[in-house]
Amino acid sequence: MSTIPTLNERDIRSFVGEQNLLNGKKYIREGAIFDARQHNMTLRASCKGSQGETYRVQVTFDDNDIDETYCSCPVGNQGHCKHIAGLLWAWHERPGMFIEMDKVESALTDLNKVELVSLMKQMLQLHPDLEGLVEKISPRSSAAPKQKRVPFNRELYRRQVDEIFRTTDRNKWGSEARAAEPLLRIKSIADDYVKQQNYDNATSIYELIIKGIIDNYDTFRWHADEGDLDDVVNDCVDELGICLKAAHDDEELREQIIQLLYTVYEFDESLYNDEPVMSGRVPALLVRYTTPEERQMLAGWVREASENDVDWYADDIDEENLDHFLLGLEADTINDKTFLRICRETESYDYLVERLLKLGRLDEALEAAKHVENYEILEIVDILSEHGYDAVAEKIIEERASKSDDTDLLDWLKDRYEDRGDLAATLDAAQRILRVYPHLATIEQYREIRRLAQQLGSWETAQAELLAFLKKSNATSLLIQIALDEAQVDKALELLESQKRPYDSPEGPYGYGMYEVAIDVAKATEDTHPLASIEIYQRYAERLIDQRGRDNYRQACEYLTSMGNIYQKIGQSTVWTDYIMSLRAKYKNLPALKDEMAMAKL
């Protein structure tokens, strides 16, 4: 195998220039070159630019010298920029920082089954085209030797989380969403561990995600309306509650979970928001799923942190001075009469219902539940269910759902009906949920309704009614997805064409919210309606270019490549050549677009 030729400082200076080399050396000193890889004769890395942007840099060598270079920065400079200088200087000074990609195969062999399955799920989410490859893999013979169990690798996930926060651009709107998406993919691995009742490994991953978010929270919070990282923590908290409830006998794991949940609570308190943004469920979990000794320990933490010296018997307690969390933690130390009085006076209905049920006073508990709003009632019915009153809990939600279109209530009922095998009731709840907000309905909801109705033998009628409702509601995006899902490509294209907008429309080529579904139609019609597919790709490619930005150019080049492939298939290469030449001429003053087109070989 060939080896990368040796470069000295003079060689690098000659290639990038004196000033770029000086800047490149500075990048190395500041740790701005990271995620460095070597694959055969190619070096790749990411470089944190002077304005906070992250750029992709790549250099490919032949046997004697540099053959090709690429940088995703706006300047590009034909691959002679300061970011390329940083990559070359890193190879010259610190070759050990480059991970040999040949070792990736070795790293994959260190993953256990859960981790490999989760990795494949993530890859399929990012690259759906790989589904065909997975389908071609033959099932493993039952006679195959059993694989050795590989130990859980916490460090692997720590590096992944660190890399997400290190490489995600946090200097513009949407930074939280850009970090949240890959974090949720890592979280899905922990969720799989929970399903397998491997709560130890799951907790370790949740801990890495939560602590990574807390450590980087201030630098990512551009606007209170974002909240994507808050949502990630909330999702982790819910799963940690499952772990805490299930891990009865593992004292060390319970201590880790309790400390982690309290860390979330304490951090959220430090934000001084009107309402908790990531720890809303924490107090309930730590009160309901801990032992008396654990609650006593937590109460000490809360009292110390808040300097709260409340005396439940001597002080006048009202909603203004009540620490609801502390009241729950110290409920065991307060006699029934005093505790019930405080709960009633402060409208702490969750604790009130819990204590009344422990005392066997069901009627009083149900009377108290009447005062609870819909957005809090699910907590109450969970308490009822845990005390063995499943039928009563279900009746409460059914009565409320009959007077409301609250989808949380309907979701609760749907899950309950399906768990006990009542398909007709499950179908009815699923249909009601979809009809509440038809413009927000998803193809997954449609598929669920189809599955249930087919099992009941009523799909033909249910489908006709549902499609008529969606048409009346102008839920065109979902109707297109349904047509594609049922292999009705002509129908999908007809629906999309009905939404076509003028080229300069601010709503986009086919209206707001149609981007992803339009591209799905383009992919589905490449063989059957090639010219229509080309038009869809072209309209979005040119719109992305007009919006400017390296990421937009990169995506546009993907669509342009698809166009070129279709033109080639239908024997219109000359038309494609003329188009791409006119496009280059039109945007000749966009060097970053030129770079992306060159990388895409356009």
MIMARPA-424220 format. One record per residue (C-alpha): x, y, z. Coordinates in steps of 0.001 Angstrom, whole numbers, m for minus. Layout:
! residues N
{{X Y Z}}
...
This chain:
! residues 602
{{0 0 0}}
{{1277 3494 m851}}
{{2080 5886 1970}}
{{1444 9606 2132}}
{{4618 11441 1014}}
{{6519 13429 3629}}
{{5846 17177 3660}}
{{8165 19668 5333}}
{{7344 23242 6338}}
{{8716 24638 3088}}
{{6465 22333 1043}}
{{3384 23435 2979}}
{{4320 27133 2748}}
{{4836 26795 m976}}
{{1371 25248 m1373}}
{{m741 27556 838}}
{{1324 30727 1185}}
{{3028 32346 4178}}
{{m29 33994 5785}}
{{m2231 30932 5442}}
{{491 28797 7016}}
{{735 31174 9987}}
{{m3033 30998 10441}}
{{m2954 27213 10053}}
{{m352 26911 12818}}
{{m2586 29046 15021}}
{{m5492 26659 14404}}
{{m3348 23781 15667}}
{{m2337 25679 18803}}
{{m5982 26509 19540}}
{{m7227 22961 18925}}
{{m9387 24082 16018}}
{{m8535 21027 13912}}
{{m10491 17981 15125}}
{{m12143 14757 13990}}
{{m9007 14048 11956}}
{{m9054 10904 9810}}
{{m6700 9139 7410}}
{{m8075 6802 4785}}
{{m5453 5421 2442}}
{{m3978 8492 698}}
{{m6583 10976 1926}}
{{m6608 13171 5039}}
{{m9891 14572 6341}}
{{m10781 16736 9316}}
{{m13080 19443 10618}}
{{m11810 22941 11293}}
{{m13420 25516 13586}}
{{m13091 28811 11683}}
{{m12357 32220 13141}}
{{m16067 33132 13143}}
{{m17174 29914 14816}}
{{m18212 28085 11642}}
{{m17089 24483 11199}}
{{m15582 23588 7816}}
{{m14789 20264 6190}}
{{m11229 19985 4891}}
{{m9716 17235 2772}}
{{m6392 16589 1062}}
{{m5670 13637 m1242}}
{{m2110 12685 m2182}}
{{m595 10752 m5053}}
{{2704 8916 m4703}}
{{4769 12110 m4838}}
{{2737 15163 m3870}}
{{m656 16708 m3144}}
{{m3170 15640 m5784}}
{{m6499 17233 m4736}}
{{m7697 19512 m1925}}
{{m11095 20694 m751}}
{{m12398 23086 1903}}
{{m16044 23949 2507}}
{{m15291 27534 3594}}
{{m16804 30405 1573}}
{{m13388 31431 263}}
{{m12198 27997 m763}}
{{m9262 29530 m2667}}
{{m9082 26422 m4846}}
{{m8044 24400 m1813}}
{{m5147 26659 m757}}
{{m6860 28348 2217}}
{{m5787 28634 5871}}
{{m8011 25723 6870}}
{{m6164 23422 4439}}
{{m2950 24835 5897}}
{{m4147 23780 9343}}
{{m4855 20242 8128}}
{{m1432 19916 6478}}
{{364 21349 9493}}
{{m1525 18947 11772}}
{{m293 16038 9643}}
{{3253 17430 9744}}
{{3330 18156 13487}}
{{841 15720 15029}}
{{233 12714 12761}}
{{m866 10718 15796}}
{{m4090 12736 16043}}
{{m5330 11189 12770}}
{{m7480 8094 13230}}
{{m6802 5428 10628}}
{{m10137 4514 9068}}
{{m8942 957 8641}}
{{m9400 741 12407}}
{{m13114 1566 12159}}
{{m13818 m2065 11310}}
{{m12041 m3033 14491}}
{{m14119 m529 16466}}
{{m17326 m1991 15036}}
{{m16348 m5438 16239}}
{{m16163 m3991 19765}}
{{m19852 m3053 19706}}
{{m22380 m5416 21210}}
{{m25643 m6440 19546}}
{{m27774 m3657 21032}}
{{m25236 m1019 19970}}
{{m24930 m2429 16433}}
{{m28712 m2585 15950}}
{{m29106 991 17214}}
{{m26264 2129 14945}}
{{m27967 533 11950}}
{{m31271 2217 12850}}
{{m29515 5594 12964}}
{{m27852 4950 9606}}
{{m31189 4038 8044}}
{{m32743 7232 9410}}
{{m29950 9306 7878}}
{{m29650 7252 4670}}
{{m32958 5482 3828}}
{{m31428 4165 597}}
{{m29511 1638 2702}}
{{m32754 m242 3406}}
{{m32312 m2195 186}}
{{m28892 m3339 1300}}
{{m30236 m4509 4653}}
{{m33005 m6465 2941}}
{{m30406 m8346 893}}
{{m28595 m9598 3983}}
{{m29435 m13257 4520}}
{{m30680 m14247 7976}}
{{m27961 m15711 10088}}
{{m28110 m19488 10395}}
{{m29379 m20739 13732}}
{{m26373 m23057 13722}}
{{m23923 m20149 13675}}
{{m21680 m19953 16730}}
{{m22872 m17645 19505}}
{{m20984 m14360 19555}}
{{m18967 m13367 22563}}
{{m20660 m10653 24646}}
{{m18736 m7392 24371}}
{{m18475 m5092 27442}}
{{m20332 m1776 27411}}
{{m18040 1041 26243}}
{{m19000 4256 28083}}
{{m16028 6132 26628}}
{{m17376 5575 23103}}
{{m20544 7493 23923}}
{{m18714 10180 25862}}
{{m16631 10941 22772}}
{{m19739 11029 20591}}
{{m21517 13492 22875}}
{{m18405 15663 23176}}
{{m18015 15722 19415}}
{{m21610 16839 18894}}
{{m21118 19895 21096}}
{{m17664 20598 19714}}
{{m18675 20499 16066}}
{{m22206 21931 16080}}
{{m22295 25552 14940}}
{{m23764 27477 17869}}
{{m23503 30957 16384}}
{{m26828 31141 14615}}
{{m30509 30373 15145}}
{{m31310 26675 15255}}
{{m28166 25597 17084}}
{{m30181 23617 19647}}
{{m32013 21659 16980}}
{{m28750 20875 15195}}
{{m27307 19444 18416}}
{{m30522 17753 19547}}
{{m30931 15589 16451}}
{{m27716 13535 16870}}
{{m28171 13476 20667}}
{{m31563 11838 20186}}
{{m29962 9211 17984}}
{{m27585 8370 20831}}
{{m30506 8404 23263}}
{{m32282 5806 21127}}
{{m29472 3378 21972}}
{{m30145 3943 25675}}
{{m33873 3437 25035}}
{{m33089 42 23517}}
{{m31139 m850 26649}}
{{m34198 85 28739}}
{{m36378 m2231 26654}}
{{m33883 m5011 27357}}
{{m33993 m4114 31073}}
{{m30305 m3197 31000}}
{{m30839 m131 33175}}
{{m27169 290 34091}}
{{m25977 905 30528}}
{{m29043 3008 29726}}
{{m28435 5258 32724}}
{{m24797 5765 31747}}
{{m25808 7044 28304}}
{{m28574 9293 29665}}
{{m26076 10724 32138}}
{{m23576 11578 29387}}
{{m26277 13294 27316}}
{{m27725 15271 30231}}
{{m24358 16421 31563}}
{{m23238 17355 28059}}
{{m26327 19539 27646}}
{{m25935 21173 31058}}
{{m22236 21907 30465}}
{{m22968 23557 27096}}
{{m26410 25000 27814}}
{{m25562 28696 28010}}
{{m23620 28770 24750}}
{{m26434 27077 22821}}
{{m29392 29021 24192}}
{{m30043 31629 21514}}
{{m33710 32148 22258}}
{{m36171 30822 24829}}
{{m38444 29634 22021}}
{{m35925 27041 20845}}
{{m35982 24534 23696}}
{{m34796 21521 21688}}
{{m32162 20625 24279}}
{{m34765 20977 27044}}
{{m36872 18411 25206}}
{{m33942 15992 24995}}
{{m33426 16231 28768}}
{{m37159 15770 29393}}
{{m37124 12615 27283}}
{{m34119 11292 29211}}
{{m35844 12083 32511}}
{{m38900 10034 31523}}
{{m36723 7017 30730}}
{{m34719 7451 33930}}
{{m38009 7272 35803}}
{{m38605 3843 34254}}
{{m35102 2778 35305}}
{{m35594 4024 38866}}
{{m38946 2287 39221}}
{{m37545 m1018 37941}}
{{m34116 m1108 39626}}
{{m35323 m2237 43043}}
{{m32260 m4052 44367}}
{{m29325 m2205 42797}}
{{m28440 422 45416}}
{{m25488 1816 43460}}
{{m27551 2290 40288}}
{{m30441 3840 42234}}
{{m28051 6327 43806}}
{{m26699 7238 40361}}
{{m30196 7773 38939}}
{{m31401 9778 41949}}
{{m28322 12016 41838}}
{{m28733 12550 38101}}
{{m32415 13444 38377}}
{{m31679 15828 41217}}
{{m28898 17435 39152}}
{{m31465 18163 36424}}
{{m33866 19614 39004}}
{{m31170 21771 40604}}
{{m29925 23083 37253}}
{{m33462 23878 36097}}
{{m34078 25784 39341}}
{{m30961 27865 38672}}
{{m32427 29109 35372}}
{{m35094 31170 37178}}
{{m37813 30471 34615}}
{{m41478 30883 35504}}
{{m41982 27173 34898}}
{{m39513 24263 34787}}
{{m38264 23638 31263}}
{{m36585 20258 31722}}
{{m37398 18951 35212}}
{{m41181 19120 35382}}
{{m41448 15370 35981}}
{{m38477 15055 38341}}
{{m40234 15804 41672}}
{{m43011 13283 40983}}
{{m40496 10578 40025}}
{{m38308 11187 43061}}
{{m41274 11198 45416}}
{{m43133 8181 44022}}
{{m40297 5797 43136}}
{{m37909 6232 46074}}
{{m37705 4578 49469}}
{{m38361 6473 52728}}
{{m34604 6583 53356}}
{{m33929 7973 49876}}
{{m36637 10595 50301}}
{{m35129 11645 53630}}
{{m31753 12088 51937}}
{{m33319 14134 49109}}
{{m35238 16294 51588}}
{{m31939 17181 53225}}
{{m30520 18234 49851}}
{{m33559 20400 49091}}
{{m33582 22067 52499}}
{{m29855 22817 52287}}
{{m30040 24161 48730}}
{{m33065 26389 49396}}
{{m32242 27210 53039}}
{{m35802 26117 53809}}
{{m36537 25604 57509}}
{{m40297 25133 57212}}
{{m42077 23455 60111}}
{{m45097 21644 58679}}
{{m46887 21714 62059}}
{{m46109 25220 63287}}
{{m46037 27375 60144}}
{{m48930 28657 58098}}
{{m48497 26980 54695}}
{{m50043 28462 51582}}
{{m49375 28294 47841}}
{{m46986 31257 48046}}
{{m44507 29699 50485}}
{{m45069 26013 49677}}
{{m42165 23923 48413}}
{{m44228 21254 46677}}
{{m41228 18968 46127}}
{{m40194 19128 49780}}
{{m43755 18433 50924}}
{{m43777 15208 48926}}
{{m40358 14149 50146}}
{{m41303 14667 53794}}
{{m44852 13296 53532}}
{{m43837 10216 55544}}
{{m42917 12429 58509}}
{{m46229 14361 58582}}
{{m49316 12891 60228}}
{{m52400 12246 58118}}
{{m54540 15084 59479}}
{{m51877 17749 58987}}
{{m50761 16424 55600}}
{{m54285 16266 54181}}
{{m55013 19780 55434}}
{{m51876 21194 53795}}
{{m52623 19391 50527}}
{{m56178 20711 50403}}
{{m55179 24269 51295}}
{{m52395 24334 48702}}
{{m54288 22307 46037}}
{{m51570 19640 45984}}
{{m53965 17106 44506}}
{{m51391 14491 43490}}
{{m50175 14101 47084}}
{{m53733 14378 48397}}
{{m55013 11555 46186}}
{{m52002 9386 46998}}
{{m52491 9728 50782}}
{{m56262 9224 50607}}
{{m55792 6011 48631}}
{{m53268 4748 51172}}
{{m55889 5391 53837}}
{{m58530 3500 51816}}
{{m60640 6618 51231}}
{{m61349 6163 47506}}
{{m64481 8335 47345}}
{{m62608 11323 48781}}
{{m59737 10738 46352}}
{{m62129 10763 43390}}
{{m63781 13931 44665}}
{{m60366 15591 44853}}
{{m59557 14414 41299}}
{{m62521 16410 39983}}
{{m60617 19607 40743}}
{{m57614 18620 38599}}
{{m57260 20152 35121}}
{{m56840 17928 32057}}
{{m53156 18736 31672}}
{{m52473 17270 35140}}
{{m55058 14481 35305}}
{{m52784 11815 33782}}
{{m50578 12018 36872}}
{{m53639 11339 39031}}
{{m54871 8363 37003}}
{{m51367 6855 37074}}
{{m51543 7018 40872}}
{{m54984 5356 40786}}
{{m53659 2602 38529}}
{{m50676 1959 40780}}
{{m53105 1443 43671}}
{{m55110 m1090 41647}}
{{m57933 1145 40423}}
{{m57383 693 36654}}
{{m61064 652 35752}}
{{m61721 3803 37773}}
{{m58767 5561 36116}}
{{m59997 4604 32673}}
{{m63507 5843 33401}}
{{m62166 9251 34484}}
{{m60241 9699 31224}}
{{m63138 8440 29089}}
{{m65505 10958 30681}}
{{m63067 13805 30095}}
{{m62204 12699 26552}}
{{m65907 12641 25678}}
{{m66025 16385 26376}}
{{m62607 17314 24977}}
{{m60311 16758 22014}}
{{m57234 16692 24238}}
{{m54878 14373 22330}}
{{m52944 13458 25476}}
{{m56112 11960 26939}}
{{m56921 10182 23695}}
{{m53367 8823 23432}}
{{m53632 7466 26963}}
{{m56911 5745 26138}}
{{m55618 4352 22843}}
{{m52636 2734 24554}}
{{m54853 1363 27308}}
{{m57353 m137 24841}}
{{m54622 m1724 22728}}
{{m52900 m3223 25772}}
{{m56065 m5142 26612}}
{{m56806 m6119 22997}}
{{m59876 m3928 22368}}
{{m59151 m3193 18698}}
{{m62439 m1389 17972}}
{{m61904 1092 20809}}
{{m58238 1486 19842}}
{{m59216 2290 16248}}
{{m61807 4833 17359}}
{{m59275 6624 19567}}
{{m56638 6603 16799}}
{{m59113 8121 14325}}
{{m60152 10821 16798}}
{{m56507 11767 17413}}
{{m55801 12186 13704}}
{{m58931 14259 13154}}
{{m58114 16771 15906}}
{{m55278 18401 13932}}
{{m55376 17004 10384}}
{{m52598 19316 9155}}
{{m50278 17893 11806}}
{{m51275 14275 11208}}
{{m48508 11899 10151}}
{{m48193 8943 7828}}
{{m47447 6813 10912}}
{{m50891 7674 12307}}
{{m52492 6728 8996}}
{{m50628 3409 8938}}
{{m51744 2661 12477}}
{{m55382 3271 11544}}
{{m54950 1094 8449}}
{{m53429 m1732 10499}}
{{m56217 m1666 13079}}
{{m59025 m1390 10515}}
{{m57589 m4242 8441}}
{{m57533 m6453 11527}}
{{m61198 m5620 12082}}
{{m62102 m6106 8409}}
{{m63366 m2527 8087}}
{{m60525 m862 6181}}
{{m62410 m201 2943}}
{{m65034 1911 4706}}
{{m62584 3518 7121}}
{{m60192 4436 4307}}
{{m62877 6106 2207}}
{{m64084 8171 5161}}
{{m60571 9118 6190}}
{{m59443 10190 2707}}
{{m62613 12269 2277}}
{{m61956 13978 5606}}
{{m58313 14740 4733}}
{{m59328 16118 1329}}
{{m61943 18356 2929}}
{{m59308 19510 5453}}
{{m56834 20334 2636}}
{{m54244 18052 4257}}
{{m52498 17694 898}}
{{m49064 16836 2279}}
{{m50421 13802 4105}}
{{m52534 12779 1102}}
{{m49366 12760 m1023}}
{{m47553 10651 1560}}
{{m50476 8233 1611}}
{{m50440 7941 m2179}}
{{m46695 7181 m2127}}
{{m47134 4710 720}}
{{m49740 2847 m1305}}
{{m47673 2925 m4533}}
{{m50027 5398 m6237}}
{{m47251 7443 m7811}}
{{m49470 9093 m10430}}
{{m51863 10257 m7713}}
{{m48995 11633 m5615}}
{{m47648 13584 m8575}}
{{m51100 14930 m9435}}
{{m51597 16170 m5866}}
{{m48170 17801 m5804}}
{{m48742 19505 m9158}}
{{m51945 20986 m7751}}
{{m49825 22876 m5214}}
{{m47313 24324 m7680}}
{{m46352 27943 m6996}}
{{m44631 30541 m9209}}
{{m40824 30347 m9232}}
{{m40447 33484 m7106}}
{{m43110 32544 m4549}}
{{m42030 33095 m932}}
{{m43998 29945 m76}}
{{m41539 27775 m1996}}
{{m41982 25759 m5220}}
{{m45028 23850 m3912}}
{{m46104 25822 m855}}
{{m45178 25848 2807}}
{{m44376 22530 4428}}
{{m44111 20625 1143}}
{{m40323 20416 792}}
{{m39669 16889 2061}}
{{m42758 15339 532}}
{{m41999 16984 m2841}}
{{m38526 15465 m2865}}
{{m40073 12087 m2015}}
{{m42297 12479 m5090}}
{{m39254 13385 m7200}}
{{m37479 10210 m6092}}
{{m40565 8065 m6682}}
{{m41131 9401 m10226}}
{{m37547 9213 m11549}}
{{m38331 6157 m13690}}
{{m42037 6594 m14435}}
{{m42191 10396 m14963}}
{{m38573 11491 m15489}}
{{m39282 14998 m16759}}
{{m41636 15716 m13853}}
{{m38985 14431 m11449}}
{{m36374 16660 m13068}}
{{m38617 19707 m12686}}
{{m39091 19099 m8956}}
{{m35367 18660 m8370}}
{{m34565 21703 m10469}}
{{m37007 24003 m8707}}
{{m35647 23122 m5282}}
{{m31998 23174 m6385}}
{{m32304 26700 m7794}}
{{m34253 27886 m4753}}
{{m31549 26564 m2420}}
{{m28841 28291 m4443}}
{{m30752 31563 m4321}}
{{m30971 31269 m539}}
{{m27147 31164 m404}}
{{m25030 29328 2133}}
{{m22641 26390 1909}}
{{m25151 23861 3297}}
{{m27764 24964 766}}
{{m25260 24655 m2076}}
{{m24336 21142 m959}}
{{m27973 20040 m896}}
{{m28627 21702 m4241}}
{{m25752 19730 m5762}}
{{m27381 16483 m4622}}
{{m30532 17421 m6526}}
{{m28522 18532 m9553}}
{{m26725 15190 m9547}}
{{m30075 13406 m9544}}
{{m31166 15547 m12488}}
{{m28013 14665 m14420}}
{{m28507 10954 m13814}}
{{m32087 11115 m15090}}
{{m31129 13064 m18198}}
{{m28469 10424 m18871}}
{{m31012 7598 m18528}}
{{m33491 9165 m20954}}
{{m30819 9987 m23521}}
{{m30891 13772 m23137}}
{{m27286 14370 m22104}}
{{m27046 17414 m24377}}
{{m29974 19092 m22598}}
{{m28273 18432 m19266}}
{{m24940 19801 m20477}}
{{m26572 22988 m21741}}
{{m28457 23430 m18455}}
{{m25493 22936 m16161}}
{{m23366 25302 m18277}}
{{m26029 27993 m18056}}
{{m26275 27426 m14286}}
{{m22510 27876 m13884}}
{{m22666 31087 m15888}}
{{m25607 32435 m13914}}
{{m23865 31878 m10552}}
{{m20267 32468 m11624}}
{{m19704 34897 m8738}}
{{m20406 32302 m6020}}
{{m17048 30615 m5248}}
{{m18476 28384 m2524}}
{{m21068 27040 m4985}}
{{m18278 26384 m7479}}
{{m16413 24397 m4838}}
{{m19464 22298 m4004}}
{{m20198 21663 m7678}}
{{m16592 20623 m8199}}
{{m16793 18209 m5261}}
{{m20014 16780 m6721}}
{{m18265 16526 m10122}}
{{m20867 18770 m11741}}
